[in-house]
């Protein structure tokens, strides 16, 4: 089995791991979960992080054929559309995400008042469960890993699975399950899917949040290491215990800093609203004495 070339690229503001995976024989490549920089204080978008990915691609003469999302992220904007436009004249890469993105789009289109026409055909591929595709001579497989979100998938490439927010580095644990369509019991089952892989397989995570004595982010651990040391879901943790703990934990969490901006852009496949305006729901007092302000 040919081993892919893997470039983990950490984006520290949102704690996101992005990945460039390439076939060493053909130099065909994919990019997983790229980040578009957003500054909420100024409400500005920039492309420094995405341009760094393009720099790696150019330096290695990679031919990017797919831009892949593990799910509709709620903590950062995707750079998939930007990268697609930048690479359009060279390799014309296609975008892909799990087929249940349609469910997520429906949920948040209603919340943010997004017209269906802004969501039609924004992704080139809506992957089926267990669907396979090729990166040059490498075979990749789509693995449905729901729980954090219903649309969540991982990408199994060689002896590696890029699991997004399904599972984090063992000392961080697992992802929250309180977004619409999230489900702690489903996440537990998804982790068992990951644990069913050979023990030496590498699990590459979508985020890392180093703390304490660990100062540097880590992109992966092995299946065996996760089974032994994951602080939320190591082998022996029962579904009941995990679900009860996860639900209690999630009930006290605040919303991600870029929640509303991220979702509105990401369900559009990285496109900005046609109006140029993002919707930010009001909080706090909106009614006094039965009268709406």
C-alpha positions in Angstrom: 0.0 0.0 0.0 1.5 3.3 -1.1 1.8 5.8 1.8 0.5 9.3 1.1 2.6 12.4 1.6 0.9 14.4 4.4 1.3 18.0 5.3 -0.5 19.0 8.5 -0.9 22.8 8.7 -2.0 24.3 12.0 -4.0 27.5 12.1 -3.6 28.8 15.7 -6.4 31.4 15.9 -9.1 28.8 15.7 -7.0 25.8 16.7 -7.7 24.1 13.3 -5.7 21.5 11.6 -5.7 21.6 7.8 -4.2 18.9 5.7 -2.6 18.5 2.3 -2.5 14.9 1.2 -0.6 13.9 -1.9 0.1 10.8 -4.0 3.9 10.5 -4.3 3.6 8.9 -7.7 1.5 11.4 -9.5 1.6 14.4 -7.2 -2.2 14.5 -7.2 -3.4 16.1 -4.0 -6.3 17.0 -1.9 -6.8 19.7 0.8 -8.9 18.9 3.8 -10.7 21.6 5.9 -8.9 24.8 4.8 -9.4 28.0 6.8 -10.4 31.4 5.6 -9.2 34.0 8.0 -11.9 36.2 9.6 -11.5 39.1 12.1 -14.8 39.7 13.9 -13.7 43.0 15.5 -13.3 44.5 12.1 -15.6 42.1 10.2 -12.9 41.5 7.6 -11.8 38.4 5.7 -8.3 37.7 4.6 -6.5 34.8 2.9 -3.1 34.5 4.6 -3.7 31.0 5.9 -5.2 29.8 2.6 -2.3 31.3 0.7 0.2 29.4 2.8 -1.5 26.2 1.6 -1.1 27.4 -2.0 2.5 28.0 -1.2 3.0 24.4 -0.1 1.2 23.2 -3.2 3.4 25.3 -5.5 6.6 24.3 -3.7 5.9 20.6 -4.2 4.3 20.8 -7.7 1.1 19.3 -6.4 -1.9 19.0 -8.6 -4.9 19.6 -6.3 -7.9 17.6 -7.5 -10.3 17.8 -4.5 -11.1 20.3 -1.7 -12.7 18.3 1.1 -14.8 19.2 4.1 -15.3 16.9 7.0 -18.5 18.9 8.0 -20.0 22.3 8.1 -17.7 23.9 10.7 -19.1 26.2 13.4 -15.8 27.7 14.5 -14.0 28.9 11.3 -14.9 29.9 7.7 -13.9 27.5 5.0 -11.4 28.6 2.3 -12.6 25.9 -0.2 -14.2 28.3 -2.6 -11.3 30.7 -2.5 -8.9 27.9 -3.2 -11.1 26.5 -6.0 -11.1 29.9 -7.7 -7.3 30.3 -7.3 -6.6 26.8 -8.7 -9.4 27.0 -11.4 -7.0 27.6 -14.3 -4.5 24.9 -13.3 -6.2 21.9 -11.9 -9.8 22.9 -11.5 -10.3 21.0 -8.2 -13.8 19.8 -7.1 -15.3 20.3 -3.7 -16.7 17.4 -1.6 -18.7 17.0 1.6 -20.9 14.3 3.1 -24.4 14.0 1.7 -26.1 15.0 4.9 -24.9 18.6 4.4 -28.4 19.0 2.9 -30.0 18.5 6.3 -27.6 21.0 7.9 -28.3 23.5 5.1 -32.0 23.3 5.6 -31.6 23.8 9.4 -29.5 26.9 9.1 -31.1 28.4 6.0 -34.3 28.7 8.0 -32.4 30.2 11.0 -30.5 32.8 9.0 -33.1 33.4 6.2 -31.0 32.1 3.4 -32.7 31.5 0.0 -32.4 28.0 -1.4 -30.9 29.4 -4.6 -27.8 30.3 -2.6 -27.3 26.7 -1.5 -28.0 24.9 -4.8 -24.9 23.1 -6.2 -22.4 24.8 -4.0 -20.6 21.5 -3.5 -19.4 19.4 -6.5 -19.8 16.1 -4.7 -22.1 15.1 -1.9 -20.4 11.9 -0.8 -22.3 8.7 -0.1 -21.4 6.6 3.0 -18.3 4.4 2.2 -17.9 6.0 -1.2 -14.4 5.7 -2.7 -12.5 8.0 -5.0 -8.9 8.4 -6.1 -6.1 10.8 -5.4 -3.8 9.8 -8.3 -3.1 6.2 -7.5 -4.2 6.4 -3.9 -7.7 5.2 -2.9 -9.7 7.3 -0.4 -12.9 6.2 1.4 -15.6 8.4 2.9 -16.6 7.2 6.4 -19.7 8.6 8.0 -18.8 9.8 11.6 -21.9 11.5 13.0 -22.3 12.9 16.5 -20.6 16.3 16.5 -22.8 17.1 13.5 -25.1 14.9 11.4 -23.2 15.5 8.2 -19.8 14.7 9.6 -17.5 12.4 7.7 -13.9 11.2 7.8 -11.5 10.4 5.0 -9.6 7.1 5.1 -6.5 7.3 3.0 -3.9 4.5 3.3 -3.3 3.8 7.0 -4.7 7.2 8.0 -8.1 8.6 8.8 -8.7 12.3 8.8 -11.5 12.4 11.3 -12.4 16.1 11.6 -14.0 16.9 15.0 -15.0 13.3 15.8 -12.1 12.7 18.1 -9.3 14.9 19.4 -5.8 14.2 20.8 -6.2 12.0 23.9 -5.6 14.8 26.4 -8.3 16.9 24.8 -10.8 14.2 24.3 -13.9 14.6 22.2 -16.0 17.2 20.5 -19.2 18.8 21.7 -22.6 17.3 20.5 -25.0 20.2 21.2 -25.3 21.7 17.7 -28.6 21.0 15.8 -28.5 17.3 14.8 -25.6 16.5 17.1 -26.0 13.4 19.3 -23.6 12.1 21.9 -24.7 8.5 21.5 -24.0 8.7 17.8 -20.5 10.2 18.5 -19.8 7.3 20.8 -20.7 4.9 18.0 -18.5 6.9 15.6 -15.6 6.6 17.9 -16.1 2.8 18.0 -15.8 2.9 14.2 -12.5 4.6 14.5 -11.4 2.2 17.2 -12.2 -0.8 14.9 -9.4 0.3 12.6 -6.0 -1.5 12.9 -4.2 -0.3 16.1 -1.3 1.3 14.1 -3.5 3.4 11.9 -3.1 7.1 12.5 -6.1 9.3 13.5 -5.6 12.9 12.3 -7.8 15.3 14.1 -9.5 18.5 13.0 -8.4 20.6 16.0 -5.9 20.7 18.8 -5.9 22.8 22.0 -2.6 22.2 23.7 -2.5 23.1 27.4 -0.6 22.4 30.6 2.8 20.9 30.0 2.0 20.3 26.3 2.8 23.5 24.5 2.8 22.4 20.8 -0.2 21.1 18.8 -0.2 17.5 17.7 -1.9 16.4 14.4 -2.4 12.7 15.1 -2.1 9.8 17.4 -2.6 6.1 16.6 -5.7 4.1 17.1 -4.0 2.2 19.9 -3.0 5.4 21.7 -6.5 6.7 21.5 -7.9 3.5 22.8 -5.5 3.6 25.8 -5.5 7.3 26.7 -8.4 9.3 25.3 -9.7 11.1 28.4 -13.3 10.9 27.4 -13.6 7.7 25.4 -10.8 5.2 26.0 -11.6 1.5 25.8 -13.8 0.5 28.7 -15.9 3.8 28.7 -19.5 2.8 28.5 -21.9 4.6 26.2 -24.2 5.6 29.1 -21.3 7.1 31.0 -20.1 9.0 28.0 -23.5 10.3 26.9 -24.4 11.5 30.4 -21.0 13.2 30.8 -21.0 14.8 27.3 -24.6 16.1 27.7 -23.8 17.7 31.1 -20.6 19.2 29.8 -22.2 20.6 26.7 -25.0 22.2 28.6 -22.4 24.6 30.2 -20.5 25.5 27.1 -20.7 28.9 25.4 -21.2 29.2 21.6 -18.1 29.3 19.4 -16.7 32.8 18.7 -17.4 32.6 15.0 -20.5 30.4 15.1 -22.9 32.6 13.0 -20.3 33.8 10.5 -18.9 30.4 10.0 -22.2 28.6 9.4 -23.6 31.1 7.0 -20.5 30.9 4.8 -19.8 27.2 5.2 -23.3 26.0 4.2 -22.8 28.1 1.1 -19.6 26.1 0.3 -17.3 29.0 1.2 -19.3 31.6 -0.7 -20.2 34.9 0.9 -23.9 36.0 1.0 -25.0 37.6 -2.2 -26.1 40.6 -0.2 -22.7 40.9 1.3 -24.3 40.9 4.7 -24.0 38.3 7.5 -26.9 37.8 9.9 -26.0 38.1 13.6 -28.9 37.1 15.9 -29.8 39.5 18.7 -29.3 38.5 22.3 -30.6 39.9 25.6 -33.7 42.1 25.9 -35.8 42.4 22.8 -39.2 42.9 24.4 -40.3 45.2 27.3 -43.7 45.0 28.8 -45.0 42.8 26.0 -43.8 45.3 23.4 -41.1 44.4 21.0 -38.3 46.9 20.7 
